[in-house]
Amino acid sequence: RAQVYSPGNGVTPPRVVRSAPMPRPASPVIIECVIEADGTLAAPKVVRSGEPGDDQAVLESVTQWRFKAGTKDGTPVAVRFYLSFPRSR
């Protein structure tokens, strides 16, 4: 695997370019993942858990998302990224 960067210090964060319908979790869910240089999402894992069914529903949705990759010195690179999904109101 190529080096995975964090946003900042000359590394731009990825941007969502296509998302899938997202369930509104009953409590906040935070996903840690790597956005690859080709804009695909890899290694998603829940780092803040909501209700048991919410975690799985959020993971299933974000695996369908596509991103514009983060860059370092103008070149697309893999970037560690966090996605936060607020609870329903």
N, C-alpha and C positions, 0 to 999 in steps of 0.2 A: 504494500500500500504506500502511496505517496504521502508526503508530509501533510498533516492536517493543521491548518492555521486557525487562529481566533481573530475575530474582527478587531480592528484598531492597528496602530503602528504601520500604516500603509496598506492594510488589508481591508478591502471593502466588504461589507456583509452581503450575503445573497438576498435576492428579492423574489417574492412569490410572483409567478407569471400565470399559473393556472392552479386553481384550487378545486376541491370537490366539496359537495355539500357537507357541512359540519354539524354534528349534533351539538346542542347546548348542554354541557355537563352540569350536573346538580352541584358540583363543587369544582374549584379550579383544577386544571390538569396542565402540567408542564412536561413537554417532550424535549429530550436532548437528542440531537442527531448530527449527522455529517452531511452537508450538501456537497456533493462531488463536483468536480470541474465541469462535468457535462450537464449539471443542473438537476440530477436525480438525488433523491433522499436515500441515505444509507444509515444503517445501524440505529433506527429509532428506538428509544427506550423512555419509559415513564420515570421522571425524577421527582415529580410531585403527583401523588395519586389522588384521584377523586373517588367517586363511588365505583365499585368493582365493574359494573357494566359500562360506565363512562370511559374508563381507560381503554378498553378494547375498541370501542366505537371510534374514539379519537384516533387511535393508532391506525385503524383500518382506513379512515378518511385521509390522514396525512400521507400515507404511502402512495396515494394517487396524485399528490401535488407535484408540480414541476416548478423549478426555480431558475432564475438567471444567476449563474454562479458568482460567488465572490471573486475578487481579483487581488493579485499582488503584482505591483509594477505593470498593470495592464493585462496580465495573463490570468486566465481562469485557474483557480486553485480550490482544493477541498477546504471547507471551512466548518468548524464546529458551530452549531447553531441551536438556539433554544426557541421553542414555539410555546406560547402560553395561550390557553383557552379558558376564558372566564366562565364562571358559572352562569346558569340561566337566571333570569330575574323574575 
